[in-house]
Amino acid sequence: LSTVPPTVVMMVGLQGSGKTTTAAKLALKLKGEGRPTRLVAADVYRPAAIDQLETLGKQLDVPVYADRTTTDVVKIARAGVDAALRARDRVVIIDTAGRLQIDEAMMDELSRLKDALRPTEILLVADGMTGQDAVKIAQGFDKALDVTGVILTKMDGDARGGAALSIYGVTKKPIKYIGVGEKPEALEEFHPDRMAGRILQMGDIVTLVEKAQATFDEAEAKRLEKKVRKEGMDLNDFLNSMRQIQKMGPLEGVLKMLPGVNTKALKQMKADPKRMKHVEAIVLSMTQEERKNPGLINGSRRARIAKGSGRPISDVNRLLEQFREMQKMMKKMAGGGRMGMPSRPGMFGR
């Protein structure tokens, strides 16, 4: 994206492609890279789309410009850019209206927006699950608007990598990002070599390291390392570590990035997303004294914790056993060197 503020980005695509959600994900990503971003609600045909964008903006702490008093999308978009200029935002993302299918009225409106705004980027958001239909959609939008790039959503399955290759082969326009989940952070820059590695079960260590670096708090890692060396790990530390790991996304997705992991076996693995909630409930049902010194937790205390958390005693026993194993692992890691993540230069030289 351009470094001259404000960069204007038009998001285009059909209804159901995930365009509005992706606009918010991109805004969060750019904000995290140090580029203040503003969203502009330019879908005047679906009031729910404006509401959705405003809700996402509040959740992600990203400003949203909307004007429900007019249906003039060019006027709305220009006012949104002006608001960004006044606020010194570096990027403006225009969430345009989608249709159930490509039609002349839709393309005419998008062409008028393009002429009025002269956007730096026109990004097509396409559903990666639609396969060859995504290629036809990309052709249609590119012919009318000369898009600068594509964002493919719902790309958390390996077999969907073919859509990216086909779209590039037909349009010669780069796939800039891929959506790999529902979480706001689940938007990745697209790297063809990494996608090929996942498809061929060669793993994707680079993305895994980047995810870890973006997720783990370096200061917290240093604090935990120092504490483990001096005092050992307690259940408060255990809970915080589990929460950090959870931020990296579903366990299957993380394991898939490791070389040699059998994707067929992963499909059979059933990771219960509620498990973390159960762990939290059990730990939070303990007293601070019990969390700091789990050795105090005898039979009667386990029964009380199980009742307080709404989980069976067997779950409490299993958690305490897992904690003991993690304690041993952390002691070994603390004895062998730093536990923090390695540093790397930021994207675009930042």
Secondary structure as UniProt FT lines:
FT   STRAND          7..12
FT   TURN            15..16
FT   HELIX           19..32
FT   TURN            33..34
FT   STRAND          37..42
FT   HELIX           47..60
FT   STRAND          64..65
FT   TURN            68..69
FT   HELIX           73..87
FT   STRAND          91..96
FT   HELIX           104..117
FT   STRAND          121..127
FT   HELIX           128..130
FT   HELIX           132..145
FT   STRAND          149..153
FT   HELIX           158..160
FT   HELIX           161..171
FT   STRAND          175..179
FT   TURN            184..185
FT   STRAND          187..189
FT   HELIX           192..199
FT   TURN            200..201
FT   HELIX           205..215
FT   HELIX           218..230
FT   HELIX           235..246
FT   TURN            247..248
FT   HELIX           251..256
FT   TURN            259..260
FT   HELIX           263..268
FT   TURN            273..274
FT   HELIX           275..284
FT   HELIX           288..292
FT   HELIX           294..296
FT   HELIX           299..309
FT   HELIX           313..336
FT   HELIX           347..349
//
